[in-house]
């Protein structure tokens, strides 16, 4: 884990959060839009003039853009020091990307004296504001002990957070460190490993190995591991089929708020496998899971209304739930909807 942190984030996506200073928020935003238009047309000096006025009136996004222009030498002679000043102003105004960029300058000693603890603080500020690159670089700081006490498990968790925020590099690093994280006691990393091996995601499929990781995750407190064990036990994939055991795992997952755990438990009540059949309880769980986003549960709820099992028959509601699941990409619901005549 000694590769250089990836290059400075050069995105131009800035949040419109400037506080008015002697002018309205709308006026500051209008100035920013005008400045951006000039910038996009290649008229850098004009853009700098307009963005400078907006920055002086509290436009943090304009200050951030000016920092970038100074860093790249667009309309000015290149100056990392001036860039740092503008990034600092923008960061104080709530611009997460500016905090990240300022952190990068402190990390590498560009325009400012190298200060790894300060860089980590800025990366944390960016990460807390939803900037995936900030989370990624903070993860590297913790993984390598650069500016913060070394904590590899925390670093790996930040790689996962960066990945969840859409930063591809975070996904790459998290994928490469999942095994280490699981060995270090990260139950959620064990659950992710279980899913990877069970489904064959970027690794050679090995369902028995996936089940082993699921079991470790579940025992260590990750409900996603319990859900995986429930699915494996219900289907008999990677382990012996055992409906009663599956019910227990589904109950753990559902109790932890995982909608697919509730959907699996509903299936058990619906079919009377692993516990006594209870159609009304099944429907209640299908509805709970559907409301939480489980498209298979919406489909099953549609079937319940269509057949009148567990609820009074209601073809209109049936069509509603089947259509909802179909629109979410659940093919069985699409086929059921079409086969029943689209009421």
N, C-alpha and C positions, 0 to 999 in steps of 0.2 A: 504493500500500500504506500509506495513512495513516489507515485506518479505526480506530476505537477497538477495543481488544481486547474480546471479548464479555464479558458480565456474569459476575460471580462464580459459580462452580459450586456449586449448592445441593443436590447430591445427598446423600441420607442413606445411601448404601451405604458402610459402613465395614468394614474388615477386622478380624477378631477376633484381634488379635495382642498384646493387652496382657500385659505381664509382671507376675507376681504380686508385690505388695509387702505383705507381712504377711497375705496371703490367697491363696487358690488362683485360678488362671485362671478356673475354672468359676464361682466366686463372683462375680468381677468381671463376667463375661459375663452372669450372672443379673441382677446389678444393672443392667447396661446394658439388658437386655430389659425389666426392670420400668420403668426410666425411659422407655424408648421407648413402652411401653404407656401410661404416664401422659401423655406428650407427645401421642401420637396421639389421646388422649381429650380433649385441650385443657386438661389440668390442668398448666399450665406450671410453677407453683411447686413442686408435688410432684415433677414430672419433674426440675426443677433440683436439688432436694435429693438425690434418688437418684443422678442422674448425677454430682453433685458428690462423693458418697462413692466412687463407682466411679473417678472421675478421680483422686482423692487416693490411691487404692490402685494406680495404674498403668494404669488403663483408658484407653488412648489414644483409643479410639473415643468414649468418653464425654466426654473433654476436647474432642474435635473438635465433638461435638454441642453442648456448652455454648458453644463459640465461636460457632457458628451462631446459637444462641438470643440471645446478647448482641448479635450483629451485627444481628439482626432485631428486637430489642426484645421478645422473647417471654419473659415472666416476669421481665424486668428492664427498666430503662430502657436504650434503645439505646446501646451503647458499643462503637465499633470498637476502642478501645484494649484493653478487656477481652477482646474477641474475639481480638485479636492475641495476647494472653497465652496464651489457651487453645489457639489454633491452633499456637503455638510449642511448647507442651508436647506436643500430639498429634503434631506433625510429628517431634519428637525421638523419639517413641515408635513411629515407623514408619507413620503415617497419611498416605498419599500425597495424599488430598484435602485434608487440613489443610495440607500443604506448599503445594499449589496455592493455597488460599484465602489463606494468609499471604503468598504471593508477590503475589497480587492487591492486598492491602492495601499492601504496600511499593511496588508499581508506581504506585498511585494516591494514595499518601500519606494513607490513611485509618487513623486511630488510631495511626499511626507516621509518622516522617518519610520522605518519598519517597526511595527508594533503589533505582534501577533495577538496578544490579549485584546487589544482594541479592535482588531479585525474580527475576532471571534464574537465580541460583543455586538458589532454591527451586523454580522451574519445572523446572529440570534434575533436581532431586531427585525431584519428582513424576513426571516423564517416565520417569526410570530405573526407577521403581517400577510402570510400566505405566499411568500416568494420561494418557489421550489429550489432555485439556485442558492439562495441563502441557506436553506436546510441542508443542501448537498455539501456546501463548503464548510458549514458548521460540523457536519458529520465527519468530514475529513479531519477537521481540527481535533475532534474528540478521539477519532480512531488513531491518530498519530501523536496526540498529546502536544499539539502546536498551539500555544496560547491558552490552553485549558488543561486541567489534569487529564491524563489519558484514561479513556473509558470506552473501550472498543464496543461494548454492548450498546452504549448510548449512541455511539457513532453509527452503528448499523441501523439502529432505530430511526435515526435522522435520514439515512439513505432511503429507508422505506417511506418516510414522510415525503421526501423529495419526489420519489416515484409516484406516490399518490397524488401529488400536486402537478404531475405531468412532465417532470424533468427526466428525460430519457436516461441521462447519465446516472441519476439516482437509481433507476431500475436496474441498470447494468451492475452497479456496485452492490446493490442489495442482493441481486441474484448470485453474485460471486461470494457473498459473505453469509448467506443464510445458514449454511452448515455450521460455520463457526459460531454464529449467534445461537443456534439451537444447542450446540455443545456448551455454550456459556450460560444456558438456562433460560433463553428467550422462548417461552412457550408458543408465542405467535409465529416466530420464525419456524419452529417445528411444524406448526400447522400449515404454513406456506409450503414447506418442503414436502409434507404429506400430500398436499394437493398437486404439487408439481410431479411427483412420482406416480400418484394414483391416476392422473389424467395424461401423463406424458407431456408436460409443458416444458419445453426446452431441455428435457432429459429423456433418456430411454425409459419408456413406461415400465414400471415395476410396482404393481398394485400391492403386493405383500409388503414391500418396503414402505410404500405410501401409508399403509395401515399402521405399520410400526411407528412411523412419525406421528400419525394422527393420535395414536394411543398415548405416546409420550406427551403430546401437546395437551390432550384432554386431561390427563392425570396432573399436569402442571398448571391447569387453570385456564386454558384457552378454549372457549366454547366452540371455536371453529374446528378444533380437533375432534370434539365430541360429535359435531355435525358430520364430519367426514367418517367417523366410526359408525355413526348411525346409518349412513348411506351404504357403507361397505357391508355392514351386518344385515341390512334389509335385503340387499341384492345378492349377497354371497360372493362379492367380488373382492379378491385379495384376502378373504377370511371365510370361515364357515358361516353359512346363512343361519341367522338366529334372530327371529322377529322380536322376541322378548328383550334381548340385549339391545336391539335397535331402538325399541321404544324407550328404554332407559336413557340412551344417548340422545335421542330426539328431545326427551323431556329436559335434559340438561341444556341443550342448545336453545330450545324454545324459551326456557326460563331465563336465559341470558339475553333474550331479545333478538335472536337470529330467526328471521321469518321462515327460512327454509327448514329450520328445526320444527317450527310449528306446523308447516305444511306436511312434513314427514309424519309427525304425530297424528295429524288429521287423517292421513292415509291409513294409519294403523287402526284408528277408530272406525273409519269408513269400511274397511275390509274385515275388521274383527280379527286381526292377526297380531299376536303378542299381547293382546288384552281384549276384554269383551267388546263386541261391536256396540257402537253408540253413534248413530247417524247425526243426531242433533249436536252432540259434542264435536263431531267431525266438521259439520257445517260451521259451527262457531269458530273453530280453529282455522278453517279455510278462509273465512271472512277476515280474521285477524291477520293472517299471513298475506292475504291479497291486499289489504289496506296498507301493509308495510312494504309492498312492492314485489311479492313473490308471484310471478306471472302464472306458474303452474297451479298455484292455489286459486287464482282467479278463474282459470279454466275449469278446475274441479268444482268450484262454486257454481259456475254456469251449468255444468252437468247436473248438479244437485237440483237446481231450479228447473232444469228441463225435465228431469225424471220425476220430480216431486218426492225425492227421497231425503228425509231429514228436514224438509221445508215444504210448505204448500207449493204445488206446481205453479210456476210463473214464467211463461215463455218470454215475456218482454225482459225480465231481469236476466233470464238465462242468456238471451242474445247479448245483453249489455256486457256481462262478464266474459263471455266467449270472445266478443269483439275486442274488449279491452286486452285480453291476453294475446289475441292474434296481433293486434297493433303493436304489442310489445315484442313481437317476434317469436311467439311460442307456437310452433307449427301444429302440434296436436289440437290446439284450440281453433286454428284456422280450418283444419279439416273437419272438426266437429261442427263448426259454425256453418260451413258449406253443406255438409251432409244432412243437416237438420232443416234446410230450406230457408235459412235467413229470415226468421219471423220479424 
